[in-house]
Amino acid sequence: MDIKHLTYFKTVADFSSFTKAADHLHIAQPAISMAIKKLEAELELTLFHRQDRKISLTDEGTHLYQHACRILQATEDALLEMQELKGLIRGDVRVGIPSMLGSYYFPPILMAFRHRYPQLNLTVIDGGAGKLQQLLETGELDLAVIVDETTSEFLETEVFLRAKMMVVSPKDHPFAALKSISYPQLFAEELVMFNSGYFHRNVVDRIAAESGVTPNISFETNLIPLIKSIVKQGFAISTLMEMVIQDEPDLVARPFTKSVWLDLSIAWRKGGYLSQANRTFVDFLLEHSQTNRQQDKAR
């Protein structure tokens, strides 16, 4: 089975079009059509339904697509590793970071990393934990920050931060006079939450399901300044990490009565090749995390 034919096959499946696949690969459409026909003849199977200029995978094609993704990713990993063994280091790090951590935890880490390793290119992608995990599993990201409770069997993870989830209210709200907030107290309030797929929202949805209630979410947004503004003005309550409101005198953070801890991990594909650049970033992040923990203990 020719790797090039598998590449053509996967690209056609991704675009559901021979024409778009040809444009993407910068080759003539007849060349792709011929390659797919050869692949089908070699396997003695029909891989695509071709009806009214629309194409879709057959059942056999769906099975091959799953193998093709793994084979092509493994091929890319092998080529990268061989290049690095020759000293041709790919200086690219692509890491996915949820917006809350990207705004409040990672800026000093990212700047320090760039200062120490100026030769490495660093690309940061914002997204919800679910989306980042999906991009990681498909090879579109090298690294991503996820919450351990969402960990996939296809990923390797290293915990770098354990943070407590806090209930955030205005300083004149009754919650501000309490030491902790129970689940029923939270769910009795109107809430402003991240959109589905973001780790804080996922945790709240899980707690609500376990409590047998439907949360009263009146606002949904991934814009942290907007969340804080809505809470400040008394329109709703939210859940955030304490670091997010450290410089907000009009907001108060209280823990849950039954503490909710978030184990945040840096993750990469299990069995995939982690480049020297990405391994360097992981090591740097874990080093920074360990230093922070030691400093916290010393205080």
C-alpha positions as CSV (number, residue, x, y, z in Angstrom):
1,M,0.0,0.0,0.0
2,D,1.5,3.3,-1.2
3,I,1.8,6.1,1.5
4,K,1.1,8.6,-1.2
5,H,-2.1,6.9,-2.2
6,L,-3.1,6.9,1.5
7,T,-2.4,10.6,1.7
8,Y,-4.6,11.2,-1.4
9,F,-7.3,9.0,0.1
10,K,-7.4,10.8,3.4
11,T,-7.4,14.2,1.8
12,V,-10.3,13.4,-0.4
13,A,-12.2,12.0,2.6
14,D,-11.4,15.1,4.7
15,F,-12.7,17.5,1.9
16,S,-15.4,15.1,0.6
17,S,-14.3,16.3,-2.8
18,F,-11.7,15.2,-5.4
19,T,-11.4,18.8,-6.7
20,K,-10.8,20.4,-3.2
21,A,-8.4,17.6,-2.4
22,A,-6.4,18.3,-5.6
23,D,-6.3,22.0,-4.9
24,H,-5.1,21.4,-1.3
25,L,-2.4,19.0,-2.5
26,H,-1.5,21.2,-5.5
27,I,-1.8,18.4,-8.0
28,A,-4.1,17.6,-10.9
29,Q,-7.4,16.1,-10.1
30,P,-7.0,13.2,-12.6
31,A,-3.8,12.1,-10.6
32,I,-5.9,11.8,-7.4
33,S,-8.7,10.0,-9.2
34,M,-6.2,7.5,-10.7
35,A,-4.5,7.0,-7.3
36,I,-7.8,6.2,-5.6
37,K,-8.8,3.8,-8.4
38,K,-5.5,2.0,-8.0
39,L,-5.9,1.8,-4.2
40,E,-9.5,0.4,-4.6
41,A,-8.2,-2.1,-7.2
42,E,-5.4,-3.1,-4.9
43,L,-7.7,-3.7,-2.0
44,E,-10.5,-5.0,-4.2
45,L,-12.9,-2.7,-2.3
46,T,-14.9,0.4,-3.1
47,L,-13.8,3.2,-0.7
48,F,-16.1,6.0,-1.8
49,H,-19.8,6.3,-2.7
50,R,-19.9,8.5,-5.9
51,Q,-23.4,9.9,-6.5
52,D,-24.5,13.1,-8.2
53,R,-21.1,14.6,-7.9
54,K,-21.2,14.0,-4.1
55,I,-18.8,11.6,-2.5
56,S,-18.8,9.9,0.9
57,L,-16.9,7.0,2.5
58,T,-18.3,3.5,2.3
59,D,-18.1,1.3,5.4
60,E,-14.9,-0.1,4.1
61,G,-13.6,3.4,3.4
62,T,-14.4,4.5,7.0
63,H,-12.3,1.6,8.4
64,L,-9.4,2.4,6.1
65,Y,-9.7,6.1,7.0
66,Q,-9.0,5.3,10.7
67,H,-5.9,3.3,9.7
68,A,-4.8,6.0,7.3
69,C,-4.8,8.6,10.0
70,R,-2.7,6.5,12.3
71,I,-0.3,5.4,9.5
72,L,0.3,8.9,8.2
73,Q,0.8,10.4,11.7
74,A,3.3,7.7,12.4
75,T,5.1,8.4,9.2
76,E,5.3,12.1,10.0
77,D,6.6,11.3,13.5
78,A,9.2,9.0,12.1
79,L,10.5,11.6,9.6
80,L,10.6,14.2,12.3
81,E,12.6,11.9,14.6
82,M,15.1,11.0,11.8
83,Q,15.6,14.7,11.1
84,E,16.3,15.4,14.7
85,L,18.8,12.5,14.9
86,K,20.6,14.3,12.1
87,G,20.6,17.5,14.1
88,L,17.8,19.2,12.1
89,I,15.7,20.3,15.1
90,R,12.3,21.5,14.2
91,G,12.0,24.6,16.3
92,D,8.2,24.7,16.5
93,V,5.9,24.3,19.6
94,R,2.2,24.3,19.0
95,V,0.3,24.3,22.3
96,G,-3.4,24.7,23.1
97,I,-4.3,26.6,26.2
98,P,-7.8,27.4,27.6
99,S,-8.5,31.1,27.7
100,M,-8.5,31.4,31.6
101,L,-5.1,29.9,32.0
102,G,-3.8,31.7,28.8
103,S,-4.8,35.0,30.3
104,Y,-3.8,34.6,34.0
105,Y,-1.3,31.7,34.5
106,F,0.7,31.3,31.3
107,P,1.9,34.8,30.2
108,P,5.0,34.8,32.5
109,I,5.8,31.2,31.6
110,L,5.5,31.8,27.8
111,M,7.6,35.0,28.0
112,A,10.3,33.2,30.1
113,F,10.3,30.3,27.7
114,R,10.8,32.6,24.7
115,H,13.6,34.4,26.6
116,R,15.4,31.1,27.4
117,Y,14.8,29.5,23.9
118,P,14.6,32.4,21.4
119,Q,15.4,30.0,18.5
120,L,12.1,28.1,19.0
121,N,8.8,29.2,17.4
122,L,5.9,29.2,19.8
123,T,2.3,29.1,18.7
124,V,-0.5,29.3,21.2
125,I,-4.0,28.1,20.3
126,D,-7.0,29.1,22.5
127,G,-9.9,26.8,22.9
128,G,-12.1,24.7,25.2
129,A,-10.7,21.6,26.8
130,G,-12.7,19.3,24.6
131,K,-11.7,21.0,21.3
132,L,-8.0,21.1,22.3
133,Q,-8.1,17.4,23.2
134,Q,-9.6,16.7,19.8
135,L,-7.0,18.7,18.0
136,L,-4.3,16.9,20.0
137,E,-5.6,13.5,19.1
138,T,-5.8,14.3,15.4
139,G,-2.2,15.7,15.3
140,E,-3.2,19.3,14.7
141,L,-1.6,20.3,18.0
142,D,1.5,19.0,19.6
143,L,0.6,19.8,23.2
144,A,-2.5,21.0,25.0
145,V,-3.6,21.9,28.5
146,I,-6.5,19.7,29.7
147,V,-8.2,18.8,33.0
148,D,-7.3,15.4,34.1
149,E,-10.9,14.2,34.4
150,T,-11.3,14.5,30.7
151,T,-8.1,12.6,29.9
152,S,-8.3,10.2,26.9
153,E,-6.7,6.8,26.7
154,F,-4.9,8.1,23.6
155,L,-3.0,10.8,25.6
156,E,0.0,11.1,27.9
157,T,-0.3,13.7,30.6
158,E,1.7,15.4,33.3
159,V,-0.1,17.4,36.0
160,F,1.5,20.9,36.4
161,L,-1.1,22.7,38.5
162,R,-3.7,21.8,41.1
163,A,-6.1,24.6,41.6
164,K,-9.3,25.0,43.6
165,M,-12.5,26.0,41.8
166,M,-14.1,29.0,43.4
167,V,-17.5,30.6,43.5
168,V,-17.2,34.3,42.5
169,S,-19.7,36.9,43.6
170,P,-19.9,40.7,44.1
171,K,-18.6,41.8,47.5
172,D,-22.1,43.0,48.5
173,H,-23.7,39.6,47.7
174,P,-24.7,37.3,50.7
175,F,-22.1,34.8,49.5
176,A,-19.3,37.2,50.5
177,A,-20.2,36.7,54.2
178,L,-19.9,32.9,53.9
179,K,-16.8,30.8,54.3
180,S,-17.9,28.3,51.7
181,I,-20.7,27.7,49.2
182,S,-22.7,24.5,48.9
183,Y,-23.9,23.1,45.5
184,P,-27.6,23.9,46.2
185,Q,-26.7,27.5,47.1
186,L,-24.8,27.9,43.8
187,F,-27.6,26.3,41.7
188,A,-30.2,28.6,43.4
189,E,-28.5,31.6,41.7
190,E,-28.5,32.8,38.2
191,L,-25.1,31.9,36.6
192,V,-22.8,33.3,34.0
193,M,-20.7,30.5,32.6
194,F,-18.2,29.6,29.9
195,N,-19.7,27.9,26.8
196,S,-19.9,24.1,26.7
197,G,-16.6,22.4,26.1
198,Y,-14.6,24.6,28.5
199,F,-13.3,22.9,31.6
200,H,-15.0,25.1,34.2
201,R,-18.4,24.7,32.4
202,N,-17.8,20.9,32.1
203,V,-17.2,20.6,35.8
204,V,-20.3,22.7,36.7
205,D,-22.4,20.6,34.3
206,R,-21.0,17.4,35.9
207,I,-21.8,18.6,39.4
208,A,-25.3,19.7,38.4
209,A,-26.0,16.3,36.8
210,E,-24.7,14.5,39.9
211,S,-26.9,16.7,42.1
212,G,-29.9,16.1,39.9
213,V,-30.5,19.8,39.0
214,T,-30.5,22.0,35.9
215,P,-28.3,25.0,36.4
216,N,-29.9,28.4,35.8
217,I,-27.4,29.7,33.2
218,S,-28.5,33.1,32.1
219,F,-25.3,34.2,30.3
220,E,-22.8,32.1,28.3
221,T,-19.5,33.6,27.2
222,N,-15.8,32.8,26.9
223,L,-14.9,36.4,27.5
224,I,-13.4,36.6,31.0
225,P,-13.7,40.5,31.3
226,L,-17.4,40.2,30.4
227,I,-17.9,37.4,33.0
228,K,-16.3,39.6,35.7
229,S,-18.4,42.6,34.6
230,I,-21.6,40.7,34.8
231,V,-20.8,39.4,38.2
232,K,-19.6,42.8,39.5
233,Q,-23.0,44.3,38.4
234,G,-24.9,41.7,40.3
235,F,-26.6,40.0,37.3
236,A,-25.2,36.6,37.9
237,I,-22.7,34.4,39.9
238,S,-19.8,32.4,38.3
239,T,-17.0,30.0,39.0
240,L,-13.4,30.9,38.3
241,M,-9.9,30.3,39.6
242,E,-8.9,32.6,42.4
243,M,-6.0,34.0,40.3
244,V,-8.5,35.5,37.9
245,I,-9.9,38.0,40.5
246,Q,-6.8,38.7,42.6
247,D,-6.8,42.3,41.3
248,E,-10.6,42.8,41.5
249,P,-11.5,44.4,44.8
250,D,-15.2,44.3,43.9
251,L,-15.3,40.5,43.6
252,V,-15.1,37.8,46.2
253,A,-14.1,34.2,45.7
254,R,-15.3,31.4,48.1
255,P,-14.6,27.7,47.9
256,F,-17.3,25.1,47.6
257,T,-18.2,23.4,50.9
258,K,-17.1,20.2,49.3
259,S,-13.9,21.4,47.6
260,V,-13.6,21.1,43.9
261,W,-10.1,20.6,42.7
262,L,-8.9,21.0,39.1
263,D,-5.9,18.9,38.1
264,L,-4.5,20.7,35.1
265,S,-2.2,18.7,32.9
266,I,0.0,19.2,29.8
267,A,-0.9,16.5,27.4
268,W,0.4,14.9,24.1
269,R,-0.5,11.9,21.9
270,K,0.3,8.6,23.5
271,G,2.8,6.7,21.3
272,G,3.4,9.8,19.2
273,Y,6.9,11.3,18.8
274,L,7.4,14.3,21.0
275,S,9.9,16.6,19.3
276,Q,12.9,18.0,21.1
277,A,11.2,21.5,21.0
278,N,8.0,20.2,22.5
279,R,9.8,18.1,25.1
280,T,11.8,21.2,26.1
281,F,8.5,23.1,26.6
282,V,7.0,20.3,28.7
283,D,10.2,20.2,30.9
284,F,10.2,24.0,31.2
285,L,6.5,24.1,32.3
286,L,7.0,21.3,34.9
287,E,10.2,23.0,36.2
288,H,8.2,26.3,36.6
289,S,5.4,24.4,38.3
290,Q,7.8,22.8,40.8
291,T,9.5,26.1,41.6
292,N,6.1,27.7,42.3
293,R,5.1,24.8,44.6
294,Q,8.4,25.2,46.5
295,Q,7.9,28.9,46.9
296,D,4.3,28.4,48.1
297,K,5.5,26.0,50.8
298,A,8.2,28.4,51.9
299,R,5.6,31.2,52.5
